[in-house]
Amino acid sequence: MSSSTITSSDSLERLTWTWQGHNINYTVQGKGEPLLLIHGFGASIGHWRKNIPILSKNGYRVYALDLLGFGASDKPPLDYTVELWREQIKDFWKAQINQPTVFVGNSIGGLLSLMLMSTYPEITKGGILINCAGGLNHRPDELNWPLGLIMGVFAKLVNSPVTGKFIFNSIRQKQRLRRTLYQVYCDRNAVTDELIDILYQPSCDTGAQQVFASVLTAPPGPTPKELLPQVEHPLLVLWGTDDPWTPITGSKIYQERANRGENTQFFPINKAGHCPHDENPSKVNQLILNWLTTTL
């Protein structure tokens, strides 16, 4: 199996698919059984630049798309929810793939993968969850006082036409993005200028601030605990051990599922944070390829 890594997201071919009148950015590489990669909050297909070439060179046709509102996809003024993105992905699958697919998701992308597997089992062969989010945002009962109060006030300020733009412009600055990534990446060398640009450039698009505000105030969606009993297909769960956003303690439900022999494999990724596919791609790529070869 090849283990080389790609050096730039520029080598990913950018294609356009129209969904409900909106342009959706996507890419595809390779030949073979289909994989569909789903990014997390604020990310895009560029976040998979270290994974797509390796997976596609090892016998898979690898798709990745920018969720509506993110990356190079359109950013219309809508109410953004995980259900909206679930339907976007399902329709993309029907238009571009149309055969049972392995869904691979990081963070929110992991939650969307679970939603697709539980709601539309006929379109999937399995799922790979990488530091799967517990919701689109924090649930009220997950935040203790005073953090719950602080987040409530912050959400109102971000959604305000008076203060929202100022707060968003402050948050999206490259220096602020770098400091945030230093909190969620264990290896600071992985926080490159290219990674900062992948996150920064879409934030300059018209409508980006409204998308941010909508997502921050949206319902969190179903929990993994609610979805997992409905998942019939095999699961591979990978988790960075040092993730402050979705701590590895939240992976207990997957570890228990694996221990019960319920068609689930779980692997911790040591000394990695919220995005181990980007921080330690050689390890993650190898685990994915091994699982695909031995399980499906």
CORWONOR-V640342 format. One record per residue. N is the residue number from 1. OMEGA is omega in radians with two decimals (none if undefined). Layout:
BEGIN
N_OMEGA / N_OMEGA
END
This chain:
BEGIN
1_3.13 / 2_-3.12 / 3_3.11 / 4_-3.12 / 5_3.12 / 6_-3.06 / 7_-3.05 / 8_3.06 / 9_-3.13 / 10_-3.11 / 11_3.07 / 12_3.12 / 13_-3.13 / 14_3.14 / 15_-3.10 / 16_3.04 / 17_-3.11 / 18_-3.14 / 19_3.14 / 20_3.11 / 21_-3.11 / 22_3.11 / 23_3.13 / 24_3.12 / 25_3.09 / 26_3.08 / 27_3.09 / 28_3.12 / 29_2.97 / 30_3.11 / 31_3.12 / 32_3.14 / 33_-3.02 / 34_2.95 / 35_3.08 / 36_-3.08 / 37_-3.06 / 38_-3.05 / 39_3.12 / 40_-3.08 / 41_3.07 / 42_-3.09 / 43_-3.07 / 44_-3.13 / 45_3.12 / 46_3.14 / 47_3.11 / 48_-3.04 / 49_3.14 / 50_-3.08 / 51_-3.05 / 52_-3.09 / 53_-3.10 / 54_-3.14 / 55_-3.10 / 56_3.14 / 57_-3.08 / 58_2.96 / 59_-3.13 / 60_3.01 / 61_-2.96 / 62_3.07 / 63_2.95 / 64_-3.14 / 65_3.01 / 66_3.06 / 67_3.07 / 68_-3.12 / 69_-3.09 / 70_3.09 / 71_3.14 / 72_3.04 / 73_3.13 / 74_-3.11 / 75_-3.12 / 76_3.12 / 77_-3.11 / 78_2.93 / 79_-3.06 / 80_3.14 / 81_3.07 / 82_3.11 / 83_3.08 / 84_-3.12 / 85_3.09 / 86_-3.12 / 87_3.07 / 88_-3.11 / 89_3.13 / 90_3.13 / 91_3.05 / 92_3.11 / 93_-3.10 / 94_-3.07 / 95_-2.97 / 96_-3.00 / 97_3.03 / 98_2.93 / 99_-3.06 / 100_-2.91 / 101_2.97 / 102_3.11 / 103_-3.11 / 104_-3.06 / 105_3.02 / 106_3.05 / 107_3.10 / 108_3.08 / 109_3.06 / 110_3.10 / 111_3.10 / 112_3.09 / 113_3.09 / 114_3.13 / 115_3.13 / 116_-3.10 / 117_-3.11 / 118_-3.09 / 119_-3.09 / 120_-3.09 / 121_-3.08 / 122_-3.08 / 123_-3.02 / 124_2.99 / 125_-3.10 / 126_-3.11 / 127_3.07 / 128_-3.09 / 129_-3.14 / 130_-3.08 / 131_-3.05 / 132_3.11 / 133_3.09 / 134_3.14 / 135_3.11 / 136_3.03 / 137_-3.09 / 138_3.02 / 139_-3.10 / 140_-3.08 / 141_3.11 / 142_-3.05 / 143_3.09 / 144_3.04 / 145_0.16 / 146_-3.07 / 147_3.12 / 148_3.10 / 149_-3.13 / 150_-3.13 / 151_3.10 / 152_3.11 / 153_-3.13 / 154_3.14 / 155_3.12 / 156_-3.14 / 157_3.13 / 158_-3.10 / 159_-3.10 / 160_3.08 / 161_-3.13 / 162_-3.03 / 163_-3.02 / 164_-3.10 / 165_3.14 / 166_-3.13 / 167_-3.13 / 168_-3.14 / 169_3.10 / 170_-3.09 / 171_-3.01 / 172_3.12 / 173_-3.03 / 174_3.12 / 175_3.12 / 176_3.10 / 177_-3.13 / 178_3.13 / 179_3.11 / 180_-3.14 / 181_3.07 / 182_3.11 / 183_-3.02 / 184_3.00 / 185_3.07 / 186_-3.12 / 187_-3.12 / 188_3.11 / 189_3.11 / 190_3.12 / 191_-3.05 / 192_3.06 / 193_3.12 / 194_3.12 / 195_3.10 / 196_-3.14 / 197_3.12 / 198_-3.14 / 199_-3.03 / 200_-2.99 / 201_3.12 / 202_-3.14 / 203_3.11 / 204_-3.09 / 205_3.03 / 206_3.12 / 207_-3.07 / 208_-3.12 / 209_3.13 / 210_3.07 / 211_-3.14 / 212_-3.12 / 213_-3.13 / 214_-3.12 / 215_-3.08 / 216_-3.09 / 217_-3.10 / 218_3.02 / 219_-3.09 / 220_-3.14 / 221_-3.12 / 222_3.12 / 223_3.02 / 224_3.14 / 225_3.10 / 226_-3.03 / 227_-2.99 / 228_3.13 / 229_-3.13 / 230_-3.09 / 231_-3.08 / 232_-3.00 / 233_-3.10 / 234_3.12 / 235_2.91 / 236_-3.11 / 237_3.11 / 238_-3.03 / 239_3.00 / 240_-3.00 / 241_-3.04 / 242_-3.12 / 243_3.11 / 244_-3.11 / 245_3.04 / 246_-3.05 / 247_-3.08 / 248_3.03 / 249_3.12 / 250_-3.14 / 251_-3.07 / 252_-3.09 / 253_3.11 / 254_3.10 / 255_3.11 / 256_3.11 / 257_3.10 / 258_-3.12 / 259_3.11 / 260_3.13 / 261_-3.08 / 262_3.00 / 263_-3.11 / 264_3.01 / 265_-3.11 / 266_3.10 / 267_2.99 / 268_3.07 / 269_-3.04 / 270_3.09 / 271_3.06 / 272_-3.11 / 273_-2.98 / 274_-3.03 / 275_-3.07 / 276_3.10 / 277_3.13 / 278_-3.08 / 279_3.13 / 280_-3.02 / 281_-3.12 / 282_3.12 / 283_-3.10 / 284_3.13 / 285_-3.12 / 286_3.12 / 287_3.13 / 288_-3.12 / 289_3.11 / 290_-3.12 / 291_3.13 / 292_-3.09 / 293_-3.02 / 294_-3.00 / 295_-3.02 / 296_none
END
